[in-house]
């Protein structure tokens, strides 16, 4: 059974001690708790010690990277646009720098095994997406593909 992975990338606007950054981490904890309780999150990877892509780094704040694996694309999409995560997306501009040159803040891809997912693979998929746009290899929600590589529209 294939899984879907998502890599997100961002940069806090302010140092970690700033009230806005502290609020971001408090909200982030609630978001990940909701993800855990959903029953659809398969794995969350720790970003500790992961290098942040230097071509994106700007601002005073810390880099924010997430890498998670989900049971399927529909459950990931529903989680993204509901509950705590939906509220966090609305408030994102309070905490996160806007991306340079309109670069995407995430990339999604299919994997046959959770063991195949890594930070290196995530960066490779993200870089591929930046260079080639959405394909079955690396895509976004607006240009999604199912596990067979066919275009997918969310209902």
C-alpha positions in Angstrom: 0.0 0.0 0.0 1.5 3.3 -1.0 1.9 6.3 1.4 2.1 10.0 0.7 4.9 12.2 2.1 4.9 15.9 2.5 7.9 18.2 3.1 7.2 21.8 4.2 9.7 24.6 4.4 9.6 28.0 5.9 11.5 30.6 7.9 10.3 32.3 11.1 10.1 36.1 10.9 11.5 36.5 14.4 14.0 34.9 16.7 12.6 32.0 18.8 12.3 34.2 21.9 9.9 36.6 20.2 6.3 36.3 21.3 5.1 35.6 17.7 7.6 32.7 17.4 6.6 31.3 20.8 3.0 31.4 19.6 3.9 29.6 16.4 5.5 26.7 18.4 2.5 26.5 20.8 0.1 26.3 17.8 2.5 23.9 16.1 2.3 21.5 19.0 -1.5 21.6 18.8 -1.4 21.0 15.1 0.8 17.9 15.5 -1.3 16.6 18.3 -4.4 16.8 16.0 -2.4 15.0 13.3 -1.5 12.2 15.7 -5.1 11.9 16.8 -6.3 11.7 13.2 -5.2 8.1 12.8 -3.9 9.0 9.4 -0.4 10.3 10.3 2.1 7.4 9.8 5.3 9.1 10.7 6.7 12.5 11.7 10.4 13.1 11.2 12.4 15.2 13.6 14.0 18.2 12.0 16.8 18.5 14.7 20.2 18.7 13.0 18.7 18.9 9.4 20.5 21.5 7.3 18.2 24.2 6.0 18.6 25.0 2.2 20.7 28.2 2.2 19.1 29.5 -1.0 15.9 30.0 1.0 17.4 31.4 4.2 16.5 35.0 5.0 15.3 36.9 8.0 16.1 36.7 11.7 14.1 33.6 12.6 14.8 30.0 12.7 14.2 27.7 9.8 11.1 25.5 10.0 11.1 22.2 8.3 8.5 19.4 8.5 8.5 15.9 7.0 5.5 13.6 7.6 4.1 10.5 6.0 0.3 9.9 5.7 -1.9 6.9 4.9 -3.3 8.6 1.7 -3.5 11.9 -0.1 -7.2 12.5 0.8 -6.5 12.3 4.6 -3.5 14.6 4.2 -5.5 17.1 2.3 -8.4 17.0 4.7 -6.0 17.5 7.6 -4.3 20.5 5.9 -7.5 22.4 5.4 -9.4 21.7 8.6 -9.1 22.2 12.3 -6.0 23.6 14.0 -3.9 23.4 10.8 -6.5 25.5 8.8 -6.4 28.1 11.5 -2.6 28.1 11.5 -2.5 28.5 7.7 -4.7 31.6 8.1 -2.2 33.1 10.7 0.9 32.0 8.8 1.9 35.5 7.8 2.2 36.5 11.5 5.0 33.9 12.0 6.6 32.9 8.7 8.5 34.9 6.1 7.0 34.9 2.6 8.9 32.8 0.1 11.4 34.4 -2.2 10.3 34.4 -5.9 7.0 32.7 -5.0 8.7 29.4 -4.2 6.3 26.8 -2.8 6.3 26.1 0.9 5.7 22.4 0.4 6.0 19.4 -1.9 4.1 16.1 -1.9 5.0 12.7 -3.3 4.0 9.0 -3.2 6.2 6.3 -1.7 5.8 2.6 -1.5 7.6 2.4 1.9 8.0 4.7 4.9 11.7 3.6 5.0 12.2 5.3 1.6 11.3 8.7 3.1 14.2 10.9 4.4 15.3 14.5 4.6 17.6 13.9 1.7 14.7 12.5 -0.4 12.5 15.4 0.6 15.0 18.0 -0.4 15.6 16.1 -3.7 11.8 16.1 -4.4 11.5 19.8 -3.5 14.4 20.8 -5.8 13.0 18.7 -8.6 9.6 20.4 -8.1 11.3 23.9 -8.3 13.1 22.9 -11.5 10.3 21.0 -13.3 7.0 21.9 -11.8 4.4 19.4 -10.7 4.7 15.9 -12.0 3.9 12.5 -10.5 7.4 12.6 -8.9 6.7 15.8 -6.9 3.6 17.8 -6.8 1.3 20.2 -4.9 -2.4 20.1 -4.1 -3.4 22.2 -7.1 -1.6 19.8 -9.5 -2.0 16.5 -7.6 -1.5 13.0 -8.9 -2.7 9.7 -7.5 -0.4 6.8 -6.7 -0.7 5.6 -10.3 0.6 8.9 -11.6 -2.7 10.0 -12.9 -4.1 13.6 -12.4 -6.1 13.7 -9.2 -8.8 16.2 -8.3 -9.9 16.6 -4.7 -13.6 16.4 -4.0 
